[in-house]
């Protein structure tokens, strides 16, 4: 799992090992910081992000997280 954040726009971008990429909307900077301080990014994602934020799938095959 690869993650990136546009904290000004409150968008968390996640790319899974499968290659699927999503943008999670409304993620604040504190959540982003908590994500990086947690022992497991995947566990934090599953507990605190997945299902709690609106998300959009990114279908562009050339998409890369910054």
N, CA, C and O atoms as CSV, one atom per row, in Angstrom:
chain,resi,resn,atom,element,x,y,z
A,1,UNK,N,N,0.853,-1.167,0.000
A,1,UNK,CA,C,0.000,0.000,0.000
A,1,UNK,C,C,0.901,1.234,0.000
A,1,UNK,O,O,1.839,1.348,0.790
A,2,UNK,N,N,0.584,2.149,-0.912
A,2,UNK,CA,C,1.288,3.421,-0.993
A,2,UNK,C,C,0.276,4.527,-0.728
A,2,UNK,O,O,-0.838,4.498,-1.251
A,3,UNK,N,N,0.670,5.506,0.089
A,3,UNK,CA,C,-0.249,6.588,0.426
A,3,UNK,C,C,0.402,7.938,0.158
A,3,UNK,O,O,1.622,8.085,0.242
A,4,UNK,N,N,-0.425,8.908,-0.162
A,4,UNK,CA,C,-0.005,10.288,-0.345
A,4,UNK,C,C,-1.147,11.183,0.080
A,4,UNK,O,O,-2.298,10.752,0.146
A,5,UNK,N,N,-0.822,12.432,0.369
A,5,UNK,CA,C,-1.864,13.321,0.862
A,5,UNK,C,C,-1.709,14.711,0.256
A,5,UNK,O,O,-0.606,15.249,0.167
A,6,UNK,N,N,-2.823,15.269,-0.151
A,6,UNK,CA,C,-2.906,16.688,-0.492
A,6,UNK,C,C,-3.645,17.305,0.687
A,6,UNK,O,O,-4.873,17.397,0.685
A,7,UNK,N,N,-2.884,17.726,1.693
A,7,UNK,CA,C,-3.490,18.191,2.948
A,7,UNK,C,C,-4.246,19.500,2.762
A,7,UNK,O,O,-5.154,19.797,3.539
A,8,UNK,N,N,-3.893,20.293,1.749
A,8,UNK,CA,C,-4.633,21.539,1.507
A,8,UNK,C,C,-6.038,21.243,1.019
A,8,UNK,O,O,-6.988,21.943,1.369
A,9,UNK,N,N,-6.164,20.205,0.211
A,9,UNK,CA,C,-7.466,19.817,-0.342
A,9,UNK,C,C,-8.134,18.728,0.493
A,9,UNK,O,O,-9.270,18.344,0.214
A,10,UNK,N,N,-7.433,18.222,1.522
A,10,UNK,CA,C,-7.950,17.166,2.402
A,10,UNK,C,C,-8.264,15.887,1.631
A,10,UNK,O,O,-9.324,15.283,1.799
A,11,UNK,N,N,-7.314,15.491,0.781
A,11,UNK,CA,C,-7.469,14.279,-0.026
A,11,UNK,C,C,-6.339,13.310,0.300
A,11,UNK,O,O,-5.162,13.650,0.182
A,12,UNK,N,N,-6.705,12.116,0.706
A,12,UNK,CA,C,-5.743,11.041,0.922
A,12,UNK,C,C,-5.794,10.141,-0.298
A,12,UNK,O,O,-6.871,9.711,-0.709
A,13,UNK,N,N,-4.652,9.855,-0.872
A,13,UNK,CA,C,-4.582,8.997,-2.051
A,13,UNK,C,C,-3.933,7.684,-1.646
A,13,UNK,O,O,-2.877,7.668,-1.015
A,14,UNK,N,N,-4.571,6.592,-2.013
A,14,UNK,CA,C,-4.095,5.266,-1.628
A,14,UNK,C,C,-3.998,4.391,-2.870
A,14,UNK,O,O,-4.933,4.308,-3.667
A,15,UNK,N,N,-2.853,3.744,-3.018
A,15,UNK,CA,C,-2.689,2.758,-4.083
A,15,UNK,C,C,-2.400,1.417,-3.418
A,15,UNK,O,O,-1.449,1.277,-2.649
A,16,UNK,N,N,-3.236,0.441,-3.731
A,16,UNK,CA,C,-3.101,-0.879,-3.134
A,16,UNK,C,C,-2.140,-1.727,-3.963
A,16,UNK,O,O,-1.841,-1.393,-5.109
A,17,UNK,N,N,-1.662,-2.817,-3.386
A,17,UNK,CA,C,-0.725,-3.696,-4.087
A,17,UNK,C,C,-1.307,-4.228,-5.391
A,17,UNK,O,O,-0.563,-4.569,-6.310
A,18,UNK,N,N,-2.620,-4.298,-5.474
A,18,UNK,CA,C,-3.286,-4.772,-6.694
A,18,UNK,C,C,-3.163,-3.765,-7.835
A,18,UNK,O,O,-3.415,-4.090,-8.996
A,19,UNK,N,N,-2.766,-2.517,-7.483
A,19,UNK,CA,C,-2.689,-1.455,-8.481
A,19,UNK,C,C,-3.904,-0.543,-8.468
A,19,UNK,O,O,-3.882,0.516,-9.095
A,20,UNK,N,N,-4.974,-0.934,-7.761
A,20,UNK,CA,C,-6.151,-0.079,-7.636
A,20,UNK,C,C,-5.794,1.147,-6.809
A,20,UNK,O,O,-5.111,1.040,-5.790
A,21,UNK,N,N,-6.259,2.312,-7.251
A,21,UNK,CA,C,-5.959,3.558,-6.551
A,21,UNK,C,C,-7.252,4.304,-6.251
A,21,UNK,O,O,-8.179,4.327,-7.061
A,22,UNK,N,N,-7.294,4.911,-5.073
A,22,UNK,CA,C,-8.479,5.635,-4.608
A,22,UNK,C,C,-8.071,6.951,-3.968
A,22,UNK,O,O,-6.966,7.095,-3.447
A,23,UNK,N,N,-8.991,7.908,-4.021
A,23,UNK,CA,C,-8.847,9.156,-3.291
A,23,UNK,C,C,-9.920,9.174,-2.220
A,23,UNK,O,O,-11.099,8.970,-2.508
A,24,UNK,N,N,-9.511,9.417,-0.984
A,24,UNK,CA,C,-10.432,9.538,0.146
A,24,UNK,C,C,-10.570,11.013,0.469
A,24,UNK,O,O,-9.575,11.701,0.697
A,25,UNK,N,N,-11.805,11.501,0.488
A,25,UNK,CA,C,-12.074,12.931,0.573
A,25,UNK,C,C,-12.387,13.352,2.001
A,25,UNK,O,O,-13.047,12.626,2.744
A,26,UNK,N,N,-11.905,14.538,2.377
A,26,UNK,CA,C,-12.199,15.101,3.694
A,26,UNK,C,C,-11.266,14.631,4.789
A,26,UNK,O,O,-11.573,14.798,5.969
A,27,UNK,N,N,-10.128,14.044,4.428
A,27,UNK,CA,C,-9.170,13.550,5.424
A,27,UNK,C,C,-8.323,14.728,5.909
A,27,UNK,O,O,-7.621,15.367,5.125
A,28,UNK,N,N,-8.400,15.002,7.205
A,28,UNK,CA,C,-7.671,16.161,7.725
A,28,UNK,C,C,-6.196,15.833,7.991
A,28,UNK,O,O,-5.794,14.670,7.991
A,29,UNK,N,N,-5.413,16.869,8.213
A,29,UNK,CA,C,-3.973,16.715,8.391
A,29,UNK,C,C,-3.634,15.891,9.628
A,29,UNK,O,O,-2.650,15.152,9.623
A,30,UNK,N,N,-4.431,16.007,10.686
A,30,UNK,CA,C,-4.185,15.207,11.898
A,30,UNK,C,C,-4.308,13.715,11.609
A,30,UNK,O,O,-3.510,12.917,12.102
A,31,UNK,N,N,-5.303,13.337,10.812
A,31,UNK,CA,C,-5.477,11.923,10.442
A,31,UNK,C,C,-4.291,11.455,9.613
A,31,UNK,O,O,-3.809,10.337,9.793
A,32,UNK,N,N,-3.817,12.305,8.705
A,32,UNK,CA,C,-2.647,11.987,7.891
A,32,UNK,C,C,-1.430,11.752,8.781
A,32,UNK,O,O,-0.684,10.795,8.573
A,33,UNK,N,N,-1.229,12.615,9.765
A,33,UNK,CA,C,-0.097,12.465,10.684
A,33,UNK,C,C,-0.237,11.203,11.530
A,33,UNK,O,O,0.742,10.494,11.761
A,34,UNK,N,N,-1.458,10.922,11.993
A,34,UNK,CA,C,-1.704,9.697,12.763
A,34,UNK,C,C,-1.407,8.461,11.920
A,34,UNK,O,O,-0.850,7.485,12.424
A,35,UNK,N,N,-1.770,8.496,10.657
A,35,UNK,CA,C,-1.517,7.383,9.744
A,35,UNK,C,C,-0.030,7.056,9.705
A,35,UNK,O,O,0.355,5.887,9.736
A,36,UNK,N,N,0.799,8.086,9.638
A,36,UNK,CA,C,2.242,7.865,9.541
A,36,UNK,C,C,2.900,7.522,10.872
A,36,UNK,O,O,3.998,6.964,10.883
A,37,UNK,N,N,2.271,7.835,11.972
A,37,UNK,CA,C,2.862,7.505,13.270
A,37,UNK,C,C,2.413,6.124,13.766
A,37,UNK,O,O,2.970,5.604,14.733
A,38,UNK,N,N,1.420,5.537,13.117
A,38,UNK,CA,C,0.905,4.222,13.508
A,38,UNK,C,C,1.881,3.145,13.054
A,38,UNK,O,O,2.534,3.296,12.021
A,39,UNK,N,N,1.985,2.066,13.813
A,39,UNK,CA,C,2.912,0.979,13.476
A,39,UNK,C,C,2.620,0.341,12.125
A,39,UNK,O,O,3.541,-0.030,11.396
A,40,UNK,N,N,1.334,0.212,11.790
A,40,UNK,CA,C,0.950,-0.410,10.529
A,40,UNK,C,C,-0.004,0.511,9.770
A,40,UNK,O,O,-1.120,0.771,10.221
A,41,UNK,N,N,0.442,0.997,8.623
A,41,UNK,CA,C,-0.406,1.868,7.801
A,41,UNK,C,C,-1.675,1.129,7.400
A,41,UNK,O,O,-2.762,1.706,7.425
A,42,UNK,N,N,-1.547,-0.130,7.033
A,42,UNK,CA,C,-2.716,-0.909,6.603
A,42,UNK,C,C,-3.732,-1.057,7.737
A,42,UNK,O,O,-4.935,-0.930,7.509
A,43,UNK,N,N,-3.260,-1.324,8.946
A,43,UNK,CA,C,-4.181,-1.459,10.091
A,43,UNK,C,C,-4.883,-0.148,10.379
A,43,UNK,O,O,-6.093,-0.127,10.604
A,44,UNK,N,N,-4.131,0.957,10.375
A,44,UNK,CA,C,-4.739,2.261,10.621
A,44,UNK,C,C,-5.770,2.565,9.540
A,44,UNK,O,O,-6.871,3.033,9.833
A,45,UNK,N,N,-5.406,2.296,8.291
A,45,UNK,CA,C,-6.325,2.526,7.181
A,45,UNK,C,C,-7.631,1.755,7.399
A,45,UNK,O,O,-8.719,2.317,7.270
A,46,UNK,N,N,-7.519,0.478,7.725
A,46,UNK,CA,C,-8.716,-0.353,7.903
A,46,UNK,C,C,-9.564,0.090,9.094
A,46,UNK,O,O,-10.790,-0.008,9.039
A,47,UNK,N,N,-8.945,0.574,10.163
A,47,UNK,CA,C,-9.665,0.967,11.369
A,47,UNK,C,C,-10.226,2.382,11.289
A,47,UNK,O,O,-11.329,2.641,11.771
A,48,UNK,N,N,-9.474,3.301,10.683
A,48,UNK,CA,C,-9.817,4.721,10.817
A,48,UNK,C,C,-10.151,5.452,9.523
A,48,UNK,O,O,-10.593,6.600,9.566
A,49,UNK,N,N,-9.952,4.819,8.384
A,49,UNK,CA,C,-10.213,5.521,7.118
A,49,UNK,C,C,-11.253,4.775,6.276
A,49,UNK,O,O,-12.244,5.366,5.847
A,50,UNK,N,N,-11.034,3.511,6.047
A,50,UNK,CA,C,-11.930,2.709,5.208
A,50,UNK,C,C,-13.356,2.767,5.753
A,50,UNK,O,O,-13.600,2.459,6.920
A,51,UNK,N,N,-14.290,3.165,4.894
A,51,UNK,CA,C,-15.692,3.222,5.275
A,51,UNK,C,C,-16.102,4.481,6.028
A,51,UNK,O,O,-17.289,4.691,6.277
A,52,UNK,N,N,-15.145,5.316,6.391
A,52,UNK,CA,C,-15.454,6.549,7.138
A,52,UNK,C,C,-15.415,7.795,6.263
A,52,UNK,O,O,-15.948,8.838,6.640
A,53,UNK,N,N,-14.797,7.693,5.117
A,53,UNK,CA,C,-14.661,8.833,4.213
A,53,UNK,C,C,-15.215,8.469,2.845
A,53,UNK,O,O,-15.143,7.316,2.418
A,54,UNK,N,N,-15.767,9.463,2.167
A,54,UNK,CA,C,-16.169,9.259,0.775
A,54,UNK,C,C,-14.911,8.997,-0.034
A,54,UNK,O,O,-13.851,9.554,0.248
A,55,UNK,N,N,-15.039,8.144,-1.041
A,55,UNK,CA,C,-13.860,7.878,-1.863
A,55,UNK,C,C,-14.244,7.771,-3.333
A,55,UNK,O,O,-15.380,7.455,-3.686
A,56,UNK,N,N,-13.265,8.042,-4.164
A,56,UNK,CA,C,-13.397,7.918,-5.613
A,56,UNK,C,C,-12.285,7.015,-6.110
A,56,UNK,O,O,-11.126,7.166,-5.724
A,57,UNK,N,N,-12.647,6.078,-6.967
A,57,UNK,CA,C,-11.638,5.225,-7.584
A,57,UNK,C,C,-10.973,5.995,-8.712
A,57,UNK,O,O,-11.637,6.687,-9.484
A,58,UNK,N,N,-9.667,5.868,-8.797
A,58,UNK,CA,C,-8.907,6.507,-9.867
A,58,UNK,C,C,-8.671,5.458,-10.946
A,58,UNK,O,O,-7.973,4.467,-10.727
A,59,UNK,N,N,-9.263,5.691,-12.113
A,59,UNK,CA,C,-9.177,4.703,-13.186
A,59,UNK,C,C,-8.052,4.959,-14.174
A,59,UNK,O,O,-7.875,4.191,-15.120
A,60,UNK,N,N,-7.300,6.011,-13.973
A,60,UNK,CA,C,-6.212,6.338,-14.881
A,60,UNK,C,C,-5.047,5.381,-14.638
A,60,UNK,O,O,-4.465,5.396,-13.553
A,61,UNK,N,N,-4.691,4.544,-15.625
A,61,UNK,CA,C,-3.603,3.593,-15.432
A,61,UNK,C,C,-2.239,4.258,-15.270
A,61,UNK,O,O,-1.302,3.622,-14.786
A,62,UNK,N,N,-2.108,5.516,-15.662
A,62,UNK,CA,C,-0.843,6.226,-15.521
A,62,UNK,C,C,-0.755,7.009,-14.214
A,62,UNK,O,O,0.211,7.738,-13.990
A,63,UNK,N,N,-1.758,6.861,-13.354
A,63,UNK,CA,C,-1.807,7.603,-12.100
A,63,UNK,C,C,-0.676,7.163,-11.175
A,63,UNK,O,O,-0.418,5.969,-11.026
A,64,UNK,N,N,-0.011,8.123,-10.561
A,64,UNK,CA,C,0.976,7.813,-9.534
A,64,UNK,C,C,0.779,8.748,-8.367
A,64,UNK,O,O,0.427,9.914,-8.547
A,65,UNK,N,N,1.003,8.246,-7.183
A,65,UNK,CA,C,0.883,9.066,-5.979
A,65,UNK,C,C,2.149,9.879,-5.806
A,65,UNK,O,O,3.259,9.364,-5.943
A,66,UNK,N,N,1.973,11.143,-5.505
A,66,UNK,CA,C,3.118,12.047,-5.331
A,66,UNK,C,C,3.688,11.923,-3.935
A,66,UNK,O,O,4.656,12.605,-3.601
